[in-house]
Amino acid sequence: MSDLKARTRQIFKDVFEKPGFDFELIKKHCHPDYIQHVDGKVLNFDQFVSHVKVLKSTLSDALITFDTLVQEGDTVCSAHRPSGKKAEGDAVEAKVIAVLKFKGEQLIYCDELTHIIQGEQHDKDLGSRL
């Protein structure tokens, strides 16, 4: 069985922490049939790509701190805290609880709840902003 906890850490590092937007890394890590349920919204693969683009243009840097990662079969449950600075310099941090499912080495499904810990009221949609 693959170590999907390590795979999850690598995906978050490559897709969210690395500076700049890299579509090829998203294609490498996320299955074309990827679906994400987040805060009452549903994003498909193309919408997720748009979401990552928006995050990259909104945040000047990002760091993901994992509090808990648990793997059972092809599923990883994560409690993590993304943080960063917005382009204008304001800090933002969220708490995310997510269930991630993999198809082989690729992420195919995510069901998450995002709660802003630090940031402005209008940042509440950072987990799903398009």
Secondary structure in CASP SS format (residue, H / E / C, confidence):
PFRMAT SS
TARGET T0000
AUTHOR 0000-0000-0000
METHOD secondary structure of the structure
MODEL  1
M C 1.00
S C 1.00
D C 1.00
L H 1.00
K H 1.00
A H 1.00
R H 1.00
T H 1.00
R H 1.00
Q H 1.00
I H 1.00
F H 1.00
K H 1.00
D H 1.00
V H 1.00
F H 1.00
E H 1.00
K C 1.00
P C 1.00
G C 1.00
F C 1.00
D C 1.00
F H 1.00
E H 1.00
L H 1.00
I H 1.00
K H 1.00
K H 1.00
H H 1.00
C E 1.00
H E 1.00
P E 1.00
D E 1.00
Y E 1.00
I E 1.00
Q E 1.00
H E 1.00
V E 1.00
D C 1.00
G C 1.00
K E 1.00
V E 1.00
L E 1.00
N E 1.00
F H 1.00
D H 1.00
Q H 1.00
F H 1.00
V H 1.00
S H 1.00
H H 1.00
V H 1.00
K H 1.00
V H 1.00
L H 1.00
K H 1.00
S H 1.00
T H 1.00
L E 1.00
S E 1.00
D E 1.00
A E 1.00
L E 1.00
I E 1.00
T E 1.00
F E 1.00
D E 1.00
T E 1.00
L E 1.00
V E 1.00
Q E 1.00
E E 1.00
G C 1.00
D C 1.00
T E 1.00
V E 1.00
C E 1.00
S E 1.00
A E 1.00
H E 1.00
R E 1.00
P E 1.00
S E 1.00
G E 1.00
K E 1.00
K E 1.00
A C 1.00
E C 1.00
G C 1.00
D C 1.00
A E 1.00
V E 1.00
E E 1.00
A E 1.00
K E 1.00
V E 1.00
I E 1.00
A E 1.00
V E 1.00
L E 1.00
K E 1.00
F E 1.00
K E 1.00
G C 1.00
E C 1.00
Q E 1.00
L E 1.00
I E 1.00
Y E 1.00
C E 1.00
D E 1.00
E E 1.00
L E 1.00
T E 1.00
H E 1.00
I E 1.00
I E 1.00
Q E 1.00
G C 1.00
E C 1.00
Q H 1.00
H H 1.00
D H 1.00
K H 1.00
D H 1.00
L C 1.00
G C 1.00
S C 1.00
R C 1.00
L C 1.00
END
